[in-house]
Amino acid sequence: MTRLRPWTVRPATLDDVEAFEAVRIATWKACFRGIVSDQFLDGLTLPPHRIQRCRDAIRDVERSSVMVACAGDAIIGMGMAEPARDEDLTAGAGEIRALYVHPDWQDRGVGRALLASLTAALGACGYRAAVLWTMRDLTPTRRFYEANGWALDGAEDTHDWHGPVHLVRYARDLIEAT
Ligand SMILES: CC(C)(COP(=O)(O)OP(=O)(O)OC[C@H]1O[C@@H](n2cnc3c(N)ncnc32)[C@H](O)[C@@H]1OP(=O)(O)O)[C@@H](O)C(=O)NCCC(=O)NCCS
């Protein structure tokens, strides 16, 4: 992939799912090594239920938003926003469930554009606040969110992905974002 081609952000279609999930898997393998176990990363696949889940989110336009970044015909990034899962949050909170930019395209503003479009979409769906989970030890990603108006809200979790991975939750008000 060349770094010189122009790119745009648009809503995902049902036909995009395999390509944007390939970006997600490539980004996990390139960016999370050392934080997530090799065994987990090397075993990442795209199971049918995951494809179905993405298609359901694309169809659920009242509550969800799935965006892709494209350079020509190639998908170079993806993001997904849905109703928040966590029981401690009030109704009316949305969640950024995925945000990935292919490693060849990072640091060019693609992630910022995807995040802005997801945040705007959550606001347009009527959510008043948004959260997202990221890895505690993923310093560049945490800096990225903090530079884009997100702040830690104190919630923490640990997943067992063939070894413990510590997660932290970020939050932001959507009233001021829209
Ligand atoms: C985190 C992630 C989504 C950010 O996307 P990105 O496209 O790399 O981010 P951006 O380019 O928008 O912003 C990153 C930097 O580029 C700079 N930048 C923004 N627009 C730019 C442009 N047009 N040209 C050059 N640099 C630019 C930003 O200022 C920022 O700089 P900083 O390092 O000083 O903060 C991406 O790096 C990624 O996929 N990482 C791995 C997966 C991940 O952690 N996902 C989140 C899971 S919760």
The ligand as a Gaussian input file, in Angstrom:
#p B3LYP/6-31G(d) Opt

LIG

0 1
 C       -5.236000       4.480000      17.560000
 C       -5.451000       4.645000      16.052000
 C       -6.886000       4.265000      15.698000
 C       -5.205000       6.113000      15.703000
 O       -5.366000       6.254000      14.306000
 P       -4.276000       7.099000      13.451000
 O       -4.817000       7.223000      12.091000
 O       -2.947000       6.486000      13.632000
 O       -4.328000       8.481000      14.250000
 P       -4.198000       9.970000      13.641000
 O       -3.270000       9.969000      12.497000
 O       -5.566000      10.502000      13.428000
 O       -3.567000      10.724000      14.874000
 C       -2.318000      10.234000      15.353000
 C       -1.257000      11.314000      15.192000
 O       -1.147000      11.785000      13.854000
 C       -1.231000      13.193000      13.846000
 N       -1.944000      13.612000      12.639000
 C       -3.233000      13.927000      12.562000
 N       -3.542000      14.301000      11.299000
 C       -2.410000      14.184000      10.581000
 C       -2.081000      14.401000       9.214000
 N       -2.998000      14.833000       8.333000
 N       -0.833000      14.138000       8.809000
 C        0.086000      13.697000       9.696000
 N       -0.168000      13.467000      11.002000
 C       -1.393000      13.724000      11.434000
 C       -2.024000      13.515000      15.062000
 O       -1.722000      14.829000      15.522000
 C       -1.527000      12.498000      16.024000
 O       -0.309000      12.936000      16.553000
 P        0.157000      12.664000      18.054000
 O        0.978000      11.426000      17.967000
 O        0.923000      13.862000      18.393000
 O       -1.087000      12.461000      18.864000
 C       -4.464000       3.778000      15.224000
 O       -3.145000       4.193000      15.501000
 C       -4.615000       2.307000      15.476000
 O       -5.372000       1.639000      14.778000
 N       -3.850000       1.791000      16.455000
 C       -3.824000       0.389000      16.784000
 C       -5.162000      -0.141000      17.141000
 C       -5.755000       0.564000      18.344000
 O       -5.097000       0.835000      19.326000
 N       -7.072000       0.775000      18.229000
 C       -7.830000       1.296000      19.312000
 C       -8.370000       0.145000      20.076000
 S       -9.299000       0.734000      21.460000

